[in-house]
Amino acid sequence: MAYTSSLHLPKHLLLPSPRRTRHRPSSSVSFVAAAAARANGVNGQAPEKPPPPPNGKARINGVNGKKGVNGHVNGVNGKKGVNGHVNGHADRIHLSVSTGGGGGAGGQDGSGLRVAFQGAPGAYSEFAAKTALPGCDTLPCRAFADALAAVERGAADRAILPVESTMEGTALRNYDLLLRHGLVVAQEINLFVHYCLLAMPGVRAAEVRRVISHPMALAHCGRALARLGVDREPVEDTAGAVEMLRSNRMLDTAAIASPRAADLYGLDVLAHGLQDESWNVTRFLLLSRPPSPVALPVDADAKTSMVVAHRGGSMMVLLKVLSAFSSRNINLTKLEVINNDGAGAGAGARPPVMILDTSARGAPTLRAFPHVLYVDCAGAAHDPRVREAIQEIEKFAVFVRVLGCYAADSTVYDLQ
């Protein structure tokens, strides 16, 4: 039997929670001019007036730039918590301005760094890279695997991968890609994904007969597209859809992409906030070649990601992993269990997870495991408590690999 389960353990499970209020997201989409939509804020909700932007980079915050305790939206599997709580205690989305995570080598803002991303210019991954490292140069790639390969061969300094979202949970394929390569996690960034309907200048919503975009974007905007009564055609990525629309001057077709893509390609925005769920956040990881370019003090607000593999006794291993961290008062920000034992020959059977063993003598070797735990914990890998927890896990697990240690950044950044 093959199955996947995911459990997020934010700090509010261990510490007193702040007062929370009910969030009622808007369920309607207005097909209006771009200027009018911007005045109405995200999904038609009027944002508070933001403070003067010191660096021109917007973010969405609750209080002090946090999404709620430990950077989670109070839910399991990347979903919103009970009563639709957003930011743990806010009833509105607030816009303010801040700087992304540190750039590491190449300058504090990432100047001089090359970041590979999947998609065409204007893709959400590119905007996430530019938000995390404003001074970086971006390198578009056809596939996520190509972005990782660009870093490995030295054509890029970083690769950026979307790994989970509040609407889709964990994008397991990208975690699988991460495990198959020897790159390390150097930075994380959370991006609010704001879908817009874009068309050639002068085209009205009533004239649109077809909408093109990435399959996930089409799925995220299903209700709005159903109201439009249009045909849907999947393409490789959102920015690629915009590029196709522009280059072919398609007057009966619209594309779902970001508002910045509209500016980049000179298109009109027919609708803002097209997504079915108003709170749509994607977490991205920036990867680099080892050793990690990030130098963090022991007392820094850090996060360590690791993978724990074993061959049997899933529940016992899970309980032992939890004990290793809880006995040292270490909070887990992510715990995901993958059981791919391949039992049965049915369509639901999944192959074992392949993990690159970078500690193997000689060349790194790919190893197959039926049971895998993805773990993110609070604290730096060289923190004595975290180091002791990892050493304890190594005593009973078949294989443990630290994927990276990096600054924890729970801020949700906005493209608008």
C-alpha positions as CSV (number, residue, x, y, z in Angstrom):
1,M,0.0,0.0,0.0
2,A,1.4,3.4,-1.0
3,Y,0.2,6.6,0.7
4,T,1.4,10.0,1.6
5,S,0.5,12.0,4.7
6,S,1.7,15.4,5.9
7,L,1.7,16.9,9.3
8,H,2.8,20.5,10.2
9,L,3.6,21.1,13.9
10,P,3.7,24.9,14.5
11,K,4.7,26.4,17.8
12,H,1.1,27.1,18.8
13,L,0.8,23.4,19.6
14,L,3.4,24.0,22.4
15,L,3.0,27.6,23.3
16,P,0.0,29.8,24.1
17,S,-1.8,30.9,20.9
18,P,-2.6,34.5,20.2
19,R,-6.2,35.6,20.0
20,R,-7.7,34.7,16.6
21,T,-10.6,36.1,14.7
22,R,-12.5,34.7,11.8
23,H,-11.4,35.5,8.3
24,R,-14.0,35.5,5.5
25,P,-12.3,35.4,2.1
26,S,-14.1,36.9,-0.9
27,S,-15.6,34.3,-3.2
28,S,-16.4,36.5,-6.1
29,V,-14.2,37.8,-9.0
30,S,-14.8,41.1,-10.7
31,F,-13.8,41.5,-14.3
32,V,-12.7,45.1,-14.1
33,A,-10.0,47.4,-15.3
34,A,-6.6,46.9,-13.7
35,A,-6.6,50.2,-12.0
36,A,-9.9,49.7,-10.4
37,A,-9.0,46.2,-9.2
38,R,-5.8,47.4,-7.6
39,A,-7.8,50.0,-5.7
40,N,-9.9,47.2,-4.2
41,G,-6.8,45.3,-2.9
42,V,-6.4,41.5,-3.0
43,N,-9.6,39.7,-3.9
44,G,-11.6,42.8,-3.5
45,Q,-10.6,43.4,0.1
46,A,-9.4,46.9,0.9
47,P,-5.9,46.7,2.3
48,E,-4.7,49.1,5.0
49,K,-2.5,51.9,3.7
50,P,1.1,50.6,3.6
51,P,4.0,52.4,5.1
52,P,6.4,54.2,2.8
53,P,8.4,51.5,0.9
54,P,12.1,51.6,1.8
55,N,13.1,49.2,-0.9
56,G,10.0,48.8,-3.1
57,K,9.3,45.2,-2.0
58,A,5.8,44.4,-0.7
59,R,4.9,41.7,1.7
60,I,1.7,40.4,3.3
61,N,1.8,40.3,7.0
62,G,-0.3,39.8,10.1
63,V,1.7,41.3,13.0
64,N,5.4,42.0,12.8
65,G,5.6,40.3,9.4
66,K,4.5,36.9,10.6
67,K,1.9,34.5,9.1
68,G,1.0,33.2,12.5
69,V,3.1,31.3,14.9
70,N,6.1,29.5,13.2
71,G,5.1,30.7,9.8
72,H,2.1,28.4,9.2
73,V,-1.5,29.1,8.2
74,N,-2.7,27.0,11.2
75,G,-3.4,24.0,9.1
76,V,-2.4,20.5,8.1
77,N,-1.3,19.6,4.6
78,G,-0.8,23.2,3.7
79,K,-4.5,24.0,4.2
80,K,-6.1,26.9,6.1
81,G,-6.9,26.2,9.7
82,V,-10.2,26.0,11.5
83,N,-12.6,28.9,10.7
84,G,-10.4,30.0,7.9
85,H,-7.9,31.8,10.2
86,V,-5.3,33.8,8.3
87,N,-2.1,35.0,10.0
88,G,-3.3,33.5,13.3
89,H,-5.1,36.6,14.5
90,A,-5.9,39.0,11.6
91,D,-9.1,39.5,9.8
92,R,-7.6,41.3,6.9
93,I,-4.6,41.0,4.6
94,H,-2.1,43.8,5.4
95,L,0.3,45.2,2.9
96,S,3.7,46.5,4.0
97,V,7.2,46.5,2.8
98,S,10.4,44.6,3.8
99,T,13.6,43.1,2.5
100,G,13.8,39.4,1.7
101,G,16.3,36.9,3.3
102,G,20.0,37.5,3.2
103,G,21.8,36.9,-0.1
104,G,24.9,35.0,1.3
105,A,27.8,35.0,-1.1
106,G,27.6,37.5,-3.9
107,G,26.4,40.5,-1.8
108,Q,23.7,41.0,0.8
109,D,21.1,41.5,-1.9
110,G,22.3,38.7,-4.1
111,S,24.2,40.9,-6.5
112,G,26.4,38.9,-8.8
113,L,24.5,35.7,-8.2
114,R,22.8,33.7,-11.0
115,V,19.5,32.0,-10.0
116,A,18.1,29.3,-12.3
117,F,14.3,28.9,-12.4
118,Q,11.8,26.8,-14.3
119,G,9.7,28.7,-16.8
120,A,9.8,31.8,-19.0
121,P,10.7,35.3,-17.9
122,G,7.8,36.6,-15.7
123,A,7.2,33.2,-14.0
124,Y,6.3,33.2,-10.3
125,S,9.6,31.4,-9.6
126,E,11.5,34.2,-11.1
127,F,9.7,36.8,-9.0
128,A,10.3,34.7,-5.9
129,A,14.0,34.6,-6.8
130,K,14.1,38.4,-7.3
131,T,12.3,38.9,-4.0
132,A,14.7,36.7,-2.1
133,L,17.8,38.1,-3.9
134,P,16.8,41.5,-5.5
135,G,20.3,42.0,-7.1
136,C,20.5,38.5,-8.7
137,D,20.5,37.6,-12.4
138,T,17.9,35.0,-13.4
139,L,18.4,32.1,-15.8
140,P,15.2,30.6,-17.3
141,C,15.1,26.8,-17.7
142,R,12.7,24.5,-19.4
143,A,12.3,22.1,-16.5
144,F,13.0,22.0,-12.7
145,A,15.7,19.3,-13.3
146,D,17.4,21.7,-15.8
147,A,17.5,24.4,-13.1
148,L,19.2,22.0,-10.6
149,A,21.6,20.8,-13.3
150,A,22.6,24.4,-14.1
151,V,23.8,24.8,-10.5
152,E,25.6,21.5,-10.5
153,R,27.6,22.3,-13.7
154,G,28.4,25.9,-12.5
155,A,26.1,27.8,-15.0
156,A,24.1,29.2,-12.0
157,D,24.8,29.8,-8.3
158,R,21.3,29.0,-7.1
159,A,18.2,27.1,-8.2
160,I,14.8,28.0,-6.9
161,L,12.0,25.4,-6.5
162,P,8.4,25.7,-5.4
163,V,7.9,22.9,-2.8
164,E,4.5,23.4,-1.2
165,S,1.5,25.6,-1.2
166,T,-1.6,26.3,0.9
167,M,-3.8,25.1,-2.0
168,E,-1.9,22.0,-3.2
169,G,0.0,20.9,-0.1
170,T,3.5,19.5,-0.9
171,A,4.7,19.4,-4.4
172,L,6.3,16.0,-3.8
173,R,7.9,15.8,-7.2
174,N,10.2,18.7,-6.4
175,Y,11.2,17.2,-3.1
176,D,12.0,14.0,-5.0
177,L,14.2,16.1,-7.3
178,L,15.9,17.7,-4.3
179,L,16.7,14.2,-2.8
180,R,18.2,13.0,-6.1
181,H,20.7,15.8,-6.2
182,G,23.5,16.9,-3.9
183,L,22.5,20.5,-3.6
184,V,21.8,22.1,-0.2
185,V,19.0,24.4,0.9
186,A,20.4,27.9,1.4
187,Q,17.2,30.0,1.8
188,E,13.4,29.9,1.9
189,I,10.8,32.4,0.8
190,N,7.0,32.4,0.9
191,L,5.2,34.2,-2.0
192,F,1.5,35.2,-2.2
193,V,0.4,33.9,-5.5
194,H,-2.1,36.4,-7.0
195,Y,-3.6,35.1,-10.3
196,C,-4.8,37.5,-12.9
197,L,-6.5,37.1,-16.3
198,L,-4.4,38.7,-19.0
199,A,-5.3,39.5,-22.6
200,M,-4.0,41.5,-25.6
201,P,-4.5,45.2,-25.3
202,G,-8.1,46.2,-26.2
203,V,-9.5,42.7,-25.7
204,R,-12.6,42.5,-23.5
205,A,-13.5,39.6,-21.2
206,A,-16.7,38.9,-23.2
207,E,-14.5,38.3,-26.3
208,V,-12.4,35.6,-24.6
209,R,-13.2,32.0,-25.8
210,R,-10.1,30.2,-24.4
211,V,-7.8,30.5,-21.4
212,I,-4.3,29.1,-21.3
213,S,-1.9,28.6,-18.3
214,H,-0.1,26.0,-16.2
215,P,-2.4,23.1,-15.3
216,M,-2.2,24.0,-11.6
217,A,-3.1,27.6,-12.2
218,L,-6.1,26.5,-14.3
219,A,-7.2,24.2,-11.4
220,H,-6.8,26.9,-8.8
221,C,-9.1,29.2,-10.8
222,G,-11.7,26.6,-11.8
223,R,-14.8,28.4,-10.4
224,A,-14.0,31.8,-12.1
225,L,-13.3,30.0,-15.4
226,A,-16.5,28.1,-15.1
227,R,-18.4,31.4,-14.7
228,L,-16.6,32.7,-17.8
229,G,-17.7,29.7,-19.8
230,V,-14.3,29.4,-21.6
231,D,-12.3,26.5,-22.9
232,R,-9.1,25.7,-20.9
233,E,-5.8,24.7,-22.4
234,P,-2.8,23.7,-20.3
235,V,0.7,24.8,-21.2
236,E,4.1,24.4,-19.5
237,D,4.0,27.4,-17.2
238,T,2.1,30.7,-16.5
239,A,4.8,33.0,-18.1
240,G,5.0,30.7,-21.1
241,A,1.3,31.2,-21.6
242,V,1.7,34.9,-21.6
243,E,4.7,34.7,-24.0
244,M,2.6,32.5,-26.3
245,L,-0.3,35.0,-26.1
246,R,1.8,37.9,-26.9
247,S,4.0,36.4,-29.7
248,N,1.0,35.0,-31.6
249,R,-1.3,38.0,-30.9
250,M,-4.2,35.7,-29.8
251,L,-7.3,38.0,-29.6
252,D,-9.8,35.3,-28.5
253,T,-7.5,33.9,-25.8
254,A,-6.5,35.0,-22.3
255,A,-3.8,33.7,-20.0
256,I,-3.6,33.3,-16.2
257,A,-0.4,34.7,-14.8
258,S,0.9,37.3,-12.3
259,P,0.2,41.1,-12.5
260,R,4.0,41.6,-13.0
261,A,3.8,39.4,-16.1
262,A,1.2,41.8,-17.5
263,D,3.6,44.7,-17.0
264,L,6.5,42.7,-18.5
265,Y,4.7,41.7,-21.7
266,G,2.5,44.8,-22.1
267,L,-0.9,43.0,-21.6
268,D,-4.2,44.2,-20.2
269,V,-5.4,42.8,-16.9
270,L,-9.1,41.7,-17.2
271,A,-9.5,40.4,-13.7
272,H,-7.5,40.3,-10.4
273,G,-7.7,37.7,-7.7
274,L,-8.9,34.9,-10.0
275,Q,-7.9,32.1,-7.6
276,D,-10.7,30.1,-5.9
277,E,-9.1,30.6,-2.5
278,S,-8.1,34.1,-1.5
279,W,-5.2,32.8,0.7
280,N,-2.8,31.2,-1.8
281,V,0.8,31.1,-0.6
282,T,3.7,29.0,-2.2
283,R,6.9,28.2,-0.4
284,F,10.1,28.2,-2.4
285,L,13.5,26.9,-1.6
286,L,16.8,28.3,-3.0
287,L,19.5,25.6,-3.5
288,S,23.2,25.9,-3.9
289,R,26.2,23.7,-4.2
290,P,27.7,22.4,-1.0
291,P,29.1,23.5,1.3
292,S,26.3,25.8,2.3
293,P,27.0,29.5,1.7
294,V,25.0,30.4,4.8
295,A,26.8,31.1,8.0
296,L,24.4,31.4,10.9
297,P,25.2,31.9,14.6
298,V,23.8,29.2,17.0
299,D,21.2,31.6,18.5
300,A,19.9,32.7,15.0
301,D,16.3,32.3,14.0
302,A,17.2,29.3,11.8
303,K,15.7,26.2,10.3
304,T,17.2,22.9,9.5
305,S,15.8,20.5,6.9
306,M,16.5,16.8,6.8
307,V,15.3,13.5,5.4
308,V,15.1,10.4,7.5
309,A,14.8,7.0,5.7
310,H,14.0,3.6,7.0
311,R,12.8,0.2,5.7
312,G,10.1,-0.9,8.2
313,G,8.2,-0.1,11.4
314,S,7.0,3.3,10.2
315,M,5.0,4.2,13.3
316,M,7.8,3.3,15.7
317,V,10.4,5.3,13.7
318,L,8.0,8.3,13.6
319,L,7.5,8.2,17.4
320,K,11.2,8.0,18.0
321,V,11.8,11.0,15.7
322,L,9.2,13.0,17.5
323,S,10.7,12.0,20.9
324,A,14.2,13.0,19.7
325,F,13.0,16.6,19.2
326,S,10.4,17.0,21.9
327,S,12.7,15.8,24.6
328,R,15.0,18.7,23.7
329,N,12.2,21.2,23.4
330,I,12.8,21.6,19.6
331,N,9.8,22.7,17.5
332,L,9.1,21.0,14.2
333,T,7.8,23.3,11.4
334,K,7.3,20.4,9.0
335,L,6.9,16.6,9.3
336,E,5.8,14.7,6.3
337,V,5.6,10.9,6.1
338,I,6.1,9.1,2.8
339,N,5.3,5.3,2.6
340,N,6.0,3.9,-0.8
341,D,6.4,0.2,-0.1
342,G,5.2,-0.7,-3.6
343,A,2.9,-3.4,-2.2
344,G,0.5,-4.7,-4.8
345,A,0.6,-4.1,-8.5
346,G,-2.3,-1.6,-8.7
347,A,-2.3,1.9,-10.1
348,G,-1.9,3.3,-6.6
349,A,1.5,1.6,-6.0
350,R,4.4,4.0,-6.0
351,P,8.1,3.2,-6.5
352,P,10.5,3.7,-3.6
353,V,12.0,7.2,-2.9
354,M,15.4,7.6,-4.4
355,I,17.9,9.6,-2.3
356,L,21.5,10.6,-3.2
357,D,23.8,9.4,-0.5
358,T,26.4,12.2,-0.5
359,S,28.3,10.6,2.4
360,A,29.1,7.4,0.5
361,R,32.7,6.6,-0.1
362,G,33.8,7.5,-3.6
363,A,31.1,8.9,-5.9
364,P,27.7,9.8,-4.4
365,T,25.2,6.9,-4.8
366,L,21.5,6.8,-5.3
367,R,19.7,4.6,-2.7
368,A,16.1,3.4,-2.7
369,F,13.9,3.6,0.4
370,P,10.3,2.7,0.9
371,H,9.7,4.9,4.0
372,V,10.9,8.5,4.2
373,L,10.3,11.4,6.6
374,Y,10.8,15.0,5.6
375,V,11.6,17.0,8.7
376,D,12.0,20.8,9.2
377,C,13.0,21.8,12.7
378,A,13.6,25.2,14.4
379,G,17.3,25.8,15.1
380,A,20.6,25.6,13.3
381,A,22.2,22.3,12.5
382,H,25.2,23.1,14.6
383,D,23.1,24.0,17.7
384,P,24.0,21.4,20.3
385,R,20.4,20.4,20.9
386,V,19.7,20.0,17.2
387,R,23.0,18.1,16.7
388,E,22.2,15.8,19.5
389,A,18.7,15.1,18.1
390,I,20.1,14.2,14.7
391,Q,22.7,11.9,16.4
392,E,20.0,10.1,18.3
393,I,17.9,9.6,15.1
394,E,21.0,8.3,13.3
395,K,21.1,5.4,15.9
396,F,17.8,3.9,14.8
397,A,17.2,5.2,11.2
398,V,18.8,3.5,8.2
399,F,19.8,6.8,6.6
400,V,19.8,10.5,7.6
401,R,20.7,13.4,5.4
402,V,20.7,17.1,6.3
403,L,19.3,19.0,3.3
404,G,20.3,22.4,4.6
405,C,20.4,24.9,7.4
406,Y,19.2,28.4,6.6
407,A,17.6,31.5,8.1
408,A,13.9,31.0,8.9
409,D,11.8,33.5,7.0
410,S,8.0,33.3,7.7
411,T,7.2,36.6,5.9
412,V,4.8,36.2,3.1
413,Y,5.9,38.5,0.2
414,D,3.4,40.0,-2.3
415,L,3.9,40.7,-6.0
416,Q,1.6,43.6,-6.2
